[in-house]
Amino acid sequence: MSDPVPLRMNDATALKLLREIASDSARVIFTHHARQRMRQRKVSTAQVLACLQRGIVAEPVALDLHGNWKLTVTHRAAGTELQVAVAIDVPKRAIVITVF
């Protein structure tokens, strides 16, 4: 039986959960599309993980069609702003959808 999906999640709760998940890089999954965009935009895995661990919410959390909580996180480092669209598969992992 799978873990229940919370009925509601606000930005602060989602960000706290995302940071907890991203602290273990093995729990962060990259889609093929995200990997393509990372290569195209010359963004490293370390930059994406830093964004997930230290970023702020740019687009509010919402429940997607797959039952995951989806949000966009932004982080500025070395004068470059990075945004990462990510889905949280509660409570186990984060799925990076795209990077821009």
VENDA-V827670 format. One record per helix or strand of 3 or more residues. SS is the DSSP state (@ for helix, = for strand). FROM is the first residue (numbers start at 1). TO is the last residue. If there is no record, write none. Layout:
ss:from:to
SS:FROM:TO
SS:FROM:TO
This chain:
ss:from:to
@:11:22
@:25:27
=:28:30
@:32:41
@:45:54
=:56:63
=:69:77
=:80:89
=:93:99
